Amino acid sequence: MSSPCRASLAGVVALLALLGGCSREKRDYSGTLMQSHDRSAAYLGNAQHISEGQRLFVWMNCAGCHSHGGGGMGPPLRGAKWRYGSAMPDIVTTILYGRPGGMPPFRDRITEDQAWALAAYVTTLSVRTHKDVLSGRADEPANVEPPSLDERKQPTAVTPDEDTARKKVGTQ
């Protein structure tokens, strides 16, 4: 092979490599890649993901617009039917890509997994949530004073006969 043929062959190979690299990554702005119902099942009703979503809801200041689900500047999240769909993929699409009229896109601020966790928590705010998947504890400490140690009765040592006698009398 002559030198000009090698140069043109190398150019063709380089061009094919560049063109092949362009199609390897597909960006889906319409949200059709997230339409997996298997992924919804992994997040929906999962207490760990719901808890993570609750934490993200506070961290990302979602309550600033949605007022802890009751609505404010943003729409309420407690209804059974939502404007852009109440299915998990619809909620994730709304979180990541935003909606016209106020909902900003969060795709540059959170990962897709975090968006799914947020969507799992947001679905618990609606009326269709099973209460057994919700966390039994708050993520923030209670602002009540613990009971005083002085109020507690100190245990006393008694024999079994003394215990029986106290139970008959009604004193402990």
Backbone torsions as a table, in degrees:
resi	resn	phi	psi	omega
1	MET	NA	139.9	-179.5
2	SER	-82.3	165.7	-176.9
3	SER	-63.0	-41.8	177.7
4	PRO	-65.0	-33.8	178.2
5	CYS	-67.3	-40.1	178.4
6	ARG	-64.3	-40.7	-179.6
7	ALA	-65.2	-42.3	180.0
8	SER	-70.6	-36.3	177.9
9	LEU	-65.7	-41.8	177.8
10	ALA	-64.7	-37.7	177.8
11	GLY	-64.9	-41.3	179.1
12	VAL	-65.5	-42.7	179.4
13	VAL	-63.6	-42.6	179.0
14	ALA	-63.9	-41.3	178.5
15	LEU	-63.9	-42.3	178.2
16	LEU	-64.4	-38.8	178.0
17	ALA	-64.1	-40.8	178.5
18	LEU	-66.7	-42.5	179.6
19	LEU	-67.7	-36.3	177.7
20	GLY	-65.5	-34.4	179.2
21	GLY	-70.5	-25.0	-178.6
22	CYS	-70.1	-31.6	-176.1
23	SER	-94.4	0.0	-176.5
24	ARG	-73.7	-25.3	179.7
25	GLU	-114.0	121.3	179.5
26	LYS	-110.3	121.7	176.9
27	ARG	-99.2	127.9	-176.1
28	ASP	-112.4	102.6	-179.1
29	TYR	-88.3	-8.7	179.7
30	SER	-89.4	-12.0	177.0
31	GLY	87.0	12.8	-178.0
32	THR	-74.4	-20.4	177.1
33	LEU	-70.5	-23.1	-177.7
34	MET	-91.6	8.0	-176.7
35	GLN	-81.3	27.6	-178.6
36	SER	-84.9	117.7	178.9
37	HIS	-73.3	-23.8	176.5
38	ASP	-63.7	-38.3	179.3
39	ARG	-69.8	-36.3	176.8
40	SER	-60.8	-43.2	-178.5
41	ALA	-64.3	-32.3	-180.0
42	ALA	-70.5	-28.4	-176.5
43	TYR	-100.2	-36.8	-175.9
44	LEU	-71.4	123.2	179.3
45	GLY	82.4	6.8	179.0
46	ASN	-95.2	115.1	-173.5
47	ALA	-61.1	-36.1	-179.4
48	GLN	-65.9	-44.1	179.6
49	HIS	-69.0	-36.8	178.5
50	ILE	-64.8	-41.4	178.5
51	SER	-64.6	-41.7	176.7
52	GLU	-63.1	-41.0	177.5
53	GLY	-64.3	-36.5	177.4
54	GLN	-64.0	-42.8	178.5
55	ARG	-62.4	-43.6	178.9
56	LEU	-66.6	-34.6	178.3
57	PHE	-58.7	-39.9	178.5
58	VAL	-75.1	-46.7	-176.5
59	TRP	-63.0	-37.9	-177.3
60	MET	-87.8	4.7	178.2
61	ASN	58.2	40.0	176.7
62	CYS	-65.4	-31.6	180.0
63	ALA	-65.9	-20.0	177.9
64	GLY	-60.4	-33.6	178.4
65	CYS	-104.8	-36.8	-173.6
66	HIS	-98.1	-2.2	173.2
67	SER	49.0	56.3	178.5
68	HIS	53.7	37.6	175.0
69	GLY	95.5	-17.3	-176.7
70	GLY	-84.3	-8.3	-179.7
71	GLY	90.4	151.7	179.4
72	GLY	-162.9	-111.9	173.1
73	MET	-68.9	-35.8	177.0
74	GLY	-95.4	168.3	-178.4
75	PRO	-69.6	154.9	177.1
76	PRO	-68.5	149.3	-178.8
77	LEU	-107.5	10.6	-176.3
78	ARG	-96.2	-4.3	-178.8
79	GLY	-77.6	163.7	179.1
80	ALA	-83.9	-22.8	-178.8
81	LYS	-128.3	133.4	-176.5
82	TRP	-118.3	156.9	-175.1
83	ARG	-57.5	-44.8	-176.3
84	TYR	-104.4	15.4	177.6
85	GLY	103.9	141.4	-178.1
86	SER	-107.1	7.5	175.5
87	ALA	-75.4	152.5	-177.6
88	MET	-54.0	-47.7	179.3
89	PRO	-61.1	-34.3	177.7
90	ASP	-65.9	-40.8	-179.6
91	ILE	-67.4	-41.7	179.1
92	VAL	-63.5	-41.4	177.5
93	THR	-61.3	-42.2	178.1
94	THR	-62.5	-42.8	-178.8
95	ILE	-65.8	-46.4	-174.4
96	LEU	-75.7	-39.8	-172.6
97	TYR	-108.0	-6.5	178.7
98	GLY	74.1	177.4	178.0
99	ARG	-140.1	152.5	179.3
100	PRO	-65.0	144.2	176.1
101	GLY	93.3	17.5	172.4
102	GLY	139.7	-34.1	-177.6
103	MET	-77.1	112.6	-179.4
104	PRO	-77.5	154.1	175.5
105	PRO	-77.0	141.4	-179.9
106	PHE	-115.1	13.3	-175.8
107	ARG	-65.0	-22.8	177.8
108	ASP	-91.2	-5.0	-176.0
109	ARG	-110.3	-28.0	-179.5
110	ILE	-132.3	161.1	177.9
111	THR	-82.5	169.2	178.6
112	GLU	-66.3	-36.8	177.2
113	ASP	-63.2	-39.1	177.4
114	GLN	-66.4	-35.4	177.2
115	ALA	-65.2	-38.7	177.0
116	TRP	-66.0	-39.5	177.5
117	ALA	-65.1	-41.6	176.1
118	LEU	-60.8	-42.8	179.2
119	ALA	-63.7	-37.6	177.8
120	ALA	-63.0	-40.8	178.4
121	TYR	-69.5	-42.0	-178.0
122	VAL	-61.5	-35.3	178.2
123	THR	-67.7	-24.1	177.5
124	THR	-73.6	-16.7	178.7
125	LEU	-77.4	-18.0	-177.9
126	SER	-83.9	174.9	-175.5
127	VAL	-77.4	-6.0	-174.4
128	ARG	-100.3	23.0	-176.0
129	THR	-96.3	137.6	170.8
130	HIS	-76.9	125.0	-175.1
131	LYS	-70.3	-15.2	-179.0
132	ASP	-75.0	-10.9	177.7
133	VAL	-93.9	-9.3	-179.2
134	LEU	-76.0	150.4	-179.8
135	SER	-65.0	140.3	-179.5
136	GLY	-84.9	-4.9	-178.9
137	ARG	-130.2	156.3	176.7
138	ALA	-85.6	152.7	178.2
139	ASP	-83.3	-7.9	179.4
140	GLU	-113.8	147.3	-179.2
141	PRO	-68.3	149.7	177.5
142	ALA	-74.7	146.0	-179.0
143	ASN	-98.6	42.9	177.0
144	VAL	-117.5	149.6	-179.7
145	GLU	-79.1	136.3	179.3
146	PRO	-68.7	156.6	-179.5
147	PRO	-62.7	146.9	-178.6
148	SER	-72.2	147.1	177.4
149	LEU	-71.8	-23.4	179.6
150	ASP	-69.8	-26.8	-177.7
151	GLU	-74.4	-20.5	-178.4
152	ARG	-78.7	144.3	177.0
153	LYS	-79.6	139.5	177.6
154	GLN	-82.0	137.8	179.5
155	PRO	-71.0	146.4	176.9
156	THR	-122.1	146.1	179.2
157	ALA	-83.5	130.2	178.0
158	VAL	-137.5	158.6	174.8
159	THR	-86.3	164.7	177.8
160	PRO	-58.9	-36.1	178.8
161	ASP	-67.2	-40.4	177.8
162	GLU	-65.6	-36.7	178.8
163	ASP	-64.5	-43.4	178.6
164	THR	-63.5	-42.1	179.6
165	ALA	-64.4	-40.2	179.2
166	ARG	-66.3	-37.7	180.0
167	LYS	-66.3	-36.0	178.6
168	LYS	-67.3	-38.4	-178.7
169	VAL	-77.6	-29.7	-179.4
170	GLY	98.7	12.0	176.8
171	THR	-106.4	149.3	-179.8
172	GLN	-117.0	NA	NA
